[in-house]
Structure formats: C-alpha cells, structure tokens
Amino acid sequence: MIRLCLPVCVAVCCACSAEPLPAGHYSITTGQETDTYSLEPAPVTYTVSSLSSTESNATVTQVETSSQPITTIEIPATGTNWYWLKGEDADGSRRVQATSFAISGVTAAGYQYPLFAGRTDAFCRPPGEFVTAQGDHPPTGLVWGRYLWALGGSSDTSMATDSYDLIGWGESSPQTTDNSFSTLTCPEQPCKFESFAAYSYYDSTTIYQFGLGIGADWAISLNVYDGTSQSVTAPTKGFTSWAEIAGGRTLTTDSGDVYVVGATRSSAESSAVLEISAATGNQLAGRALNATRMGAAATYIENIGLVVIGGNATEPDVEILAPAGSTFTKLTYPADPDGVQGAALVAANSASSNIVWRIGGRKADGTPAPSVAYDLACAQECVSQPLTGRDLDVPTATGFFYKENRIVVGEQADGTMVAWRITDTDTTPILQRRPRRSASAVQLPNGFVALVGGTLLVDGSDAGNGGDALSLELVAL
C-alpha cells in the first residue's frame, strides 16, 4: 500500500522507558532464487558494512566478515544508517549485493525487516510479484522513495496499476490511506500513459508526492498525498502540446529533478523536454533542444547536466542542459552522418569524468552502430573516439551507471530483452532467470536495475506466449 507514513520513518520516543531498546534486524532473503550464493563464480567472502546518513563526515564501517553467507544484520538502537552486504569471489570480484535504505535504529528497535540479496552477473527475482499484468513497456515511477509504481495495465476506458514495496519486498496495493490508485480513468481514450514522471514537492511542513501521467496528447497529475487527480495543461514555452513529448524517456536526478525527453522516442522526432525542478515543487517547465531529434540517447550526469546525443544526421551531435540552466548548449561535435538512433549513454565514471560512452543502437542504414566516447568538456573541433571491445549488436538500448559500474539493457527487434555489464575493456552478458520481451528497464535507489512487465518467452527461446511477466528481475548495479 502506498501509505502517507513509512514504517522506517516513524518517530519513536526513546525517553519513555528506562529499559534499553532492543536491536532490530535485517533478515537476508534471496527471493525466488536458490543459487544466489552457489552460482559460479561463487562468493567466498561476505562483508557487511554500514554508513551513517546523518553524520556529514561519516566513514564506512565494516560490521561483519564471514566465509559463509550472512543471514542477518543487526541494527543497533542508535543512529540512522545504510547497510549493505557484499559477496566477493576468489578473485575479489563482487558477485552478490544487498543494499538497505537508511533506517533509524530507534525505529527498527525490536523489529525484523527483509533485505533482498541479488547477483551482479545475473538477474534475480525478489519475493512476490505483481497481481495485475502491466503489459509491454509499462511506464514506472518511484513513490515515497520506496514503492516502484507500474502504470501499464491499460484498456480503452481505464488503467490498472500495481506497485512493489522495495523495503517490505513484496507487492503493494497502489493506494493512499483513503483513496485507491489501483484503477485510473483518463480524460481521453485510449486510457494509456506514454510517459510517466514521479516527483516530490516540499513545503515548510509537508512532503507531497505527485505523479504525472502523459497520454497521447493529454496529461493528468496524481496527488499521491491526498489521492486526487486533475488534468494538466502543457507548458507554454519549450513545447505547447503533450503530443510533442509523449513516449519520451524519464530521467530523475540525485537531487530529485525530473526530465522527460521527447527526442528519445522512436515514433516521431521532437525537440521538447519537460523539466520538473525539485526546487520549484510541482511547477512544470518546458525546455527545447536546438534541433529536433528522434531515437536520441539521453542521460543525466551530476555536475554536467542533461546530455542528449544523436537522433539527427544533419545537426551538431551533442546538446547539454546544465544544472539549473534553461537553454541547451550545442557542443562543437559535428553532425553524425550515420544518424545513429536507439543507443545508450553511460558515464565513464560518474564520480569524476567528463567522458560519456554511446553504446548500441543502429545507423540510418540499419547496421549496428559502433560504440564511441564523447568528451563533454571539449570546447572546439570535437571528435568522438572509438571504444575497443564494447560494441553491442542491439537496436534499442538504455544505460545505467553508478561510479565505475555500468549496465546496458537492450531490446532486440523482436522485443527480446538482453543486458550486459560494461567495463573499461569489454562487455559481459547478464543472465535472465525468466527471459522476456518488451519490458521496461529502471534504476532503483537501492542499487539494482529492474526489468518490469513485458511477456515471458516460452522456454527462453520463443518471443512471446509465455504469459505475463509478473515478477521483477533485478541485477545489482
């Protein structure tokens, strides 16, 4: 249930009793997988670490090390901390990971919470599954920082939604305390969101959570705080019609700013970008690229901004919207004569580098696009550079990254989902447990990339007719 108050955020009076508070615990679960610890290469060392979320100069503290899988993590009744479990193989490579949300030791006192552990080299299914099928490419959003909300179960007249609790690790009915969002109606038909953005607004006393669902040429705002909804008019600058942005990819920054980029869609060219700033709450701002693009690659890199590359064979290849900026800047990269569409972008190192990699996609002639690197600090006569050993033969791809870790999720022409881990020298395929087609890929705040929705393949070999994909599949980023 999408509730107004989260169990881990409830304040508890610790001065009400002279008795010391008992410790809380995380109970490690591998969900629906039985080989998380035995899949080769298997971990041989397990480490639990913690980090304070309230101390500005906090350092990582090693809590426990073992040669056997760790099944529980004790949460002392003091402080507020993140916890994570790491399993490394004999070569010191990370193979298993579990990452918690920040939790108060006072709140957790005496309670036990599940914590999901998954692989870095294989997708793993957490406990439970959706109750309602979400169809192909369901729009998704993160609500209250913990609920993955999928809004793809559409029909001509209404929309069936579902959500998954990333703290309770199970399906969770999408509703507030008083109002249900399990079924939505739309101002126009068909009742289907082409894009969706979840965002928060803070005033002096309250945190409000909103969702913006964008249809073919309309949009509605969902107030998750009070359960109300209303139609929304498109911004008057940057673009004037929701049709210019419908189907664009949604990008959310670490600071809470949200962008919907129309140029990423493959159905029609667009220059429209919607910006929802965390600083201005629920005010929607339209931005415009300098050129219309289709099938462009886009990502957000902290300290650099929103980066859009490709999708136009005659205009400069790279545009950037700086943080807090209102106008896109064209870098001096020439037009890409190959007209590459459908590629992914991943930062070479999101913590320190100005280099971004373009991986996958197709040239205008339908052949696989080579992987190349762009220097976003380049000022003049810029030229992309080849990436040896990192070409991927996939027409549509999405990139995810955290520090030096990079994953590309792709979709083949028949809808079959594929994924790779990308290093500085090569690419390695990532195993799926129940292969599927036409899923959505989304990065979660607890260190996983998720496959959501779509259709299961028959025996992993036939594109379709294997039933609705109700389980999530997660791989540790």
C-alpha positions in Angstrom: 0.0 0.0 0.0 1.4 3.4 -0.9 0.9 5.0 2.5 1.4 8.5 3.8 3.9 7.4 6.5 6.6 4.8 6.1 7.3 2.4 8.9 11.0 3.2 8.8 10.4 6.9 9.2 8.0 6.8 12.2 9.5 8.6 15.2 9.6 6.7 18.4 10.0 8.2 21.9 13.2 6.7 23.3 12.9 8.6 26.6 9.6 6.9 27.6 11.3 4.0 29.4 14.4 3.4 31.3 14.8 0.0 29.7 17.4 -0.1 26.8 15.8 -0.6 23.4 16.4 -4.0 21.7 18.3 -4.2 18.5 16.5 -4.5 15.2 17.5 -6.9 12.4 17.6 -7.3 8.7 16.8 -10.9 7.5 18.6 -11.5 4.2 16.4 -13.1 1.5 17.4 -14.3 -2.0 13.7 -14.2 -3.0 12.8 -16.8 -5.7 16.3 -17.8 -6.4 18.1 -20.8 -4.8 21.6 -20.3 -6.4 22.4 -16.7 -5.5 25.3 -17.9 -3.4 26.3 -21.0 -5.4 26.1 -19.7 -9.0 29.7 -19.8 -10.4 31.8 -17.9 -9.7 30.5 -18.3 -6.2 31.4 -15.8 -3.4 33.9 -16.9 -0.9 33.9 -13.8 1.3 30.9 -11.9 2.7 31.1 -8.5 4.3 28.5 -6.3 6.0 29.2 -2.6 6.1 27.3 0.5 7.4 27.4 4.2 6.8 25.7 7.0 8.8 23.1 9.0 6.9 23.3 11.9 9.4 27.0 12.4 10.0 28.5 14.7 7.3 32.0 13.2 7.8 30.8 9.6 8.3 33.1 6.8 7.1 32.2 3.3 6.0 32.3 0.9 8.9 32.9 -2.8 8.5 30.4 -4.6 10.7 31.0 -8.3 9.9 33.0 -10.6 7.7 32.4 -14.3 7.1 33.3 -17.1 4.7 29.7 -18.3 4.8 26.6 -16.4 3.6 25.4 -13.9 6.2 21.7 -14.3 7.0 21.0 -11.5 9.4 22.3 -7.9 10.0 21.9 -6.4 13.5 20.6 -2.8 13.6 21.8 -1.1 16.9 19.2 1.0 18.5 21.2 4.2 17.8 21.8 6.4 14.8 20.4 6.2 11.3 22.5 4.1 8.8 22.6 2.5 5.5 23.7 -1.2 5.5 25.0 -3.3 2.7 26.1 -6.9 2.2 28.8 -7.7 -0.4 29.8 -11.2 -1.5 33.1 -11.5 -3.4 34.6 -14.4 -5.3 38.2 -15.8 -5.0 39.4 -13.0 -7.4 37.9 -10.3 -5.2 35.1 -9.5 -7.7 31.7 -8.5 -6.3 29.1 -11.2 -7.1 26.3 -10.7 -4.5 24.9 -7.5 -3.1 22.2 -6.3 -0.8 21.7 -2.6 0.0 19.3 -1.2 2.5 17.6 2.2 2.7 18.6 4.5 5.5 17.0 3.2 8.7 16.7 4.6 12.2 18.0 2.3 14.9 15.3 3.6 17.3 12.5 3.0 14.7 13.9 -0.5 14.0 14.3 -1.5 17.6 12.8 -4.9 18.2 11.7 -5.3 14.5 12.9 -7.5 11.7 12.9 -6.4 8.1 13.6 -8.4 4.9 16.6 -7.4 2.8 17.0 -8.8 -0.7 20.3 -10.0 -1.9 20.9 -10.4 -5.7 23.7 -11.1 -8.1 25.8 -8.7 -10.1 26.2 -11.1 -13.1 22.6 -12.4 -13.2 19.1 -11.1 -12.8 17.4 -12.4 -9.7 13.7 -12.4 -8.8 12.9 -10.9 -5.4 10.0 -12.2 -3.3 6.4 -11.9 -4.7 5.1 -10.5 -7.9 2.6 -8.1 -9.3 -1.1 -9.0 -9.0 -2.0 -7.1 -12.2 -0.3 -7.6 -15.5 1.4 -4.4 -16.7 1.7 -5.2 -20.3 4.6 -4.2 -22.7 6.9 -1.3 -21.7 4.9 -0.2 -18.7 5.7 3.4 -17.5 7.1 3.3 -14.0 7.9 5.7 -11.2 9.3 5.6 -7.6 6.8 6.8 -5.0 7.7 7.9 -1.5 11.2 6.7 -2.1 10.3 3.1 -1.7 7.4 2.0 -4.0 8.0 1.0 -7.6 4.8 2.0 -9.3 3.9 0.5 -12.7 1.1 2.0 -14.7 0.9 -0.1 -17.8 -2.2 -2.2 -17.3 -4.4 -0.2 -19.7 -7.5 -0.7 -21.7 -9.7 1.6 -23.8 -11.5 3.0 -20.8 -9.4 2.6 -17.7 -5.9 1.7 -16.4 -5.0 -1.0 -13.9 -1.8 -0.1 -11.9 0.3 -2.1 -9.4 3.3 -1.4 -7.2 6.1 -3.2 -5.4 7.5 -2.3 -2.0 11.3 -2.1 -2.0 11.5 -2.1 1.8 8.8 -4.7 2.6 9.9 -6.7 -0.5 6.5 -7.6 -1.9 3.6 -6.5 -4.0 1.8 -3.4 -2.5 -1.6 -2.1 -3.5 -1.2 1.4 -5.0 -3.4 3.5 -2.8 -3.2 6.1 -0.1 -4.9 5.7 3.3 -8.2 6.9 1.9 -8.0 6.6 -1.9 -7.1 3.9 -4.4 -4.9 4.3 -7.4 -5.3 0.7 -8.5 -7.7 1.8 -11.3 -7.4 5.1 -13.1 -9.6 6.8 -15.6 -8.3 9.2 -18.2 -9.6 12.4 -19.8 -9.2 10.9 -23.3 -9.1 7.5 -24.9 -7.2 5.2 -25.1 -6.5 5.3 -21.4 -2.8 4.7 -21.7 0.3 6.6 -20.4 3.0 7.0 -23.0 5.4 8.5 -20.3 5.2 8.9 -16.5 7.2 11.0 -14.0 7.1 10.7 -10.2 8.3 13.7 -8.2 8.1 15.3 -4.8 7.3 18.8 -3.5 8.3 20.0 -0.1 6.8 23.0 1.8 7.6 24.0 5.4 5.6 21.2 7.0 4.7 18.5 4.5 6.2 16.3 1.8 3.9 15.9 -1.2 4.3 13.1 -3.8 3.0 13.5 -7.3 2.8 11.5 -10.5 2.4 13.0 -13.9 1.0 10.6 -16.5 1.3 11.8 -20.1 -1.0 10.3 -22.7 -1.1 10.7 -26.5 -1.9 14.4 -26.3 -3.1 14.9 -22.7 -1.7 14.6 -19.1 -3.0 14.1 -15.6 -1.4 14.9 -12.3 -1.9 12.3 -9.5 -1.6 13.7 -6.0 -0.4 10.6 -4.0 -0.6 12.6 -0.8 -4.4 13.0 -0.9 -5.5 10.7 -3.7 -6.8 13.3 -6.1 -6.1 13.8 -9.8 -6.6 16.5 -12.3 -5.9 17.3 -16.0 -2.7 19.3 -16.7 -2.1 21.9 -19.4 1.2 21.7 -21.3 3.8 24.4 -20.6 3.6 27.5 -22.9 7.3 27.6 -23.5 9.6 24.9 -24.9 6.6 23.0 -26.3 2.9 23.5 -26.3 1.4 20.1 -26.8 1.8 16.9 -24.8 1.9 15.1 -28.2 5.4 16.6 -28.6 6.7 14.7 -25.6 4.5 11.6 -25.2 6.7 8.5 -25.3 9.8 10.3 -24.2 12.2 8.7 -21.6 12.0 9.9 -18.0 15.3 10.7 -16.2 15.4 11.5 -12.4 18.5 13.2 -10.9 20.0 12.5 -7.4 18.7 15.9 -6.3 15.1 15.0 -7.3 14.8 17.0 -10.6 13.0 15.1 -13.3 13.2 15.4 -17.1 11.0 13.8 -19.8 12.9 13.9 -23.1 10.7 13.7 -26.2 13.7 13.2 -28.5 14.4 9.7 -27.1 11.3 8.2 -28.6 11.4 6.2 -31.8 7.9 7.1 -33.1 8.4 10.8 -34.1 11.0 13.5 -33.9 10.9 16.1 -31.2 12.8 18.9 -29.6 10.6 19.0 -26.4 11.9 18.4 -22.9 9.8 18.7 -19.8 11.6 19.7 -16.6 10.2 19.3 -13.1 12.5 21.0 -10.6 12.7 19.8 -7.0 13.4 23.4 -6.1 10.2 24.8 -7.5 7.9 21.9 -6.4 5.1 21.0 -8.8 5.8 23.7 -11.4 6.4 22.2 -14.9 8.8 23.9 -17.2 9.2 23.3 -21.0 12.7 23.3 -22.5 13.6 22.9 -26.1 16.6 21.3 -27.8 18.2 23.3 -30.6 17.3 20.6 -33.1 14.5 18.1 -33.4 15.7 14.5 -32.9 14.3 11.0 -32.9 15.7 8.0 -31.2 18.3 10.1 -29.4 20.3 8.9 -26.5 20.0 10.8 -23.2 21.3 10.7 -19.7 21.9 12.9 -16.7 25.3 13.3 -15.2 25.8 15.1 -11.9 27.7 18.4 -12.3 27.4 18.2 -16.1 23.6 18.1 -16.6 21.2 16.6 -19.1 23.0 15.2 -22.1 21.3 14.4 -25.4 23.3 12.8 -28.3 22.3 11.7 -31.8 19.0 11.3 -33.4 19.7 13.8 -36.2 22.1 13.3 -39.1 22.5 17.0 -40.0 22.7 18.9 -36.7 25.6 19.0 -34.1 25.7 15.7 -32.4 25.7 16.7 -28.7 23.5 19.1 -26.6 23.7 19.7 -22.9 21.3 21.4 -20.5 23.4 22.4 -17.5 22.1 22.0 -13.9 19.7 24.9 -13.1 20.0 26.0 -16.8 17.1 26.8 -19.1 18.8 26.6 -22.5 20.6 23.7 -24.2 24.1 24.3 -25.4 25.4 22.7 -28.6 28.9 21.3 -28.3 31.2 21.5 -31.3 30.8 17.9 -32.3 29.8 17.7 -36.0 26.7 16.1 -37.2 26.7 12.3 -37.2 26.3 11.2 -40.8 25.3 7.8 -39.7 22.2 9.2 -37.9 22.5 6.8 -35.0 19.3 6.1 -33.1 18.4 3.9 -30.2 21.8 4.0 -28.4 22.5 4.0 -24.7 24.7 6.5 -22.8 26.8 5.6 -19.7 29.3 7.8 -17.9 32.9 6.5 -18.0 33.0 7.3 -14.2 30.0 9.3 -12.8 32.1 10.5 -9.9 34.9 12.3 -11.7 34.9 12.0 -15.5 33.6 14.2 -18.3 33.6 11.2 -20.7 30.4 9.6 -21.7 30.1 6.4 -23.8 27.5 5.8 -26.5 26.8 2.1 -26.8 24.5 0.1 -29.1 21.8 1.5 -31.4 21.6 1.4 -35.2 22.9 3.5 -38.0 20.4 5.0 -40.5 21.1 2.1 -42.9 20.1 -0.4 -40.2 23.5 -1.7 -39.4 24.9 -1.8 -35.8 26.3 1.4 -34.6 29.9 1.4 -33.2 30.5 2.3 -29.6 32.2 5.7 -29.2 33.3 8.1 -26.4 32.5 11.8 -26.1 34.5 14.3 -24.0 31.8 16.6 -22.7 34.4 19.2 -21.6 35.6 19.6 -25.2 35.4 23.2 -26.4 36.3 23.1 -30.1 36.9 20.8 -33.0 35.5 17.9 -31.0 35.5 14.3 -32.4 34.1 11.2 -30.8 36.6 8.3 -30.2 36.1 4.6 -30.8 35.6 2.2 -27.8 37.5 -1.0 -28.5 35.7 -4.2 -27.4 32.5 -2.6 -26.4 30.3 -2.8 -29.5 26.8 -4.2 -28.9 24.5 -5.5 -31.6 21.2 -4.2 -30.3 18.8 -1.8 -31.9 17.5 -0.2 -28.7 19.4 0.3 -25.5 19.3 2.1 -22.2 22.3 2.8 -20.0 22.6 2.8 -16.2 25.7 3.7 -14.1 26.9 4.3 -10.6 30.6 5.4 -10.2 32.6 2.9 -12.3 29.7 0.3 -12.6 27.8 0.3 -15.9 24.9 -1.8 -17.2 23.3 -1.6 -20.6 19.8 -3.1 -21.1 18.7 -3.6 -24.7 15.8 -4.8 -26.7 16.2 -6.8 -29.9 14.0 -6.2 -33.0 11.6 -9.0 -31.8 11.3 -7.4 -28.4 13.6 -9.9 -26.6 15.3 -8.3 -23.6 19.1 -8.5 -23.3 21.6 -7.0 -20.9 25.4 -6.6 -20.4 27.8 -5.3 -17.8 30.3 -2.9 -19.4 33.9 -2.5 -18.2 36.7 -0.3 -19.5 37.7 -3.1 -21.9 34.8 -5.4 -22.7 31.1 -6.4 -22.3 29.7 -9.4 -20.5 26.1 -10.7 -21.0 23.9 -10.8 -17.9 21.8 -13.9 -17.3 18.0 -13.6 -17.1 16.0 -16.1 -15.0 12.8 -15.9 -17.0 13.7 -14.3 -20.3 11.1 -11.8 -21.5 10.3 -9.4 -24.3 9.1 -5.8 -24.3 9.9 -5.0 -20.6 10.8 -1.6 -19.1 14.2 -1.1 -17.5 14.5 1.2 -14.5 17.2 2.0 -12.0 16.2 1.6 -8.3 17.5 3.6 -5.4 18.8 0.5 -3.6 21.5 -0.3 -6.1 19.6 -2.5 -8.6 18.4 -2.3 -12.2 15.0 -3.8 -12.7 13.1 -5.4 -15.6 9.4 -4.6 -15.2 6.5 -6.0 -17.2 6.5 -7.5 -20.6 5.8 -11.0 -21.8 7.7 -14.2 -20.8 9.3 -16.2 -23.5 8.5 -19.9 -24.0 11.4 -21.9 -22.7 13.5 -18.8 -23.1 13.6 -19.2 -26.8 10.3 -18.1 -28.4 9.4 -14.4 -28.4 6.0 -14.4 -26.7 3.1 -16.6 -25.5 4.9 -17.4 -22.2 2.4 -15.4 -20.2 2.6 -12.1 -18.5 5.8 -11.3 -16.7 4.6 -10.5 -13.2 7.8 -11.0 -11.3 10.5 -8.3 -11.2 14.0 -9.2 -12.2 16.8 -7.3 -10.5 20.6 -7.1 -11.1 22.9 -5.3 -8.7 24.5 -2.3 -10.4 
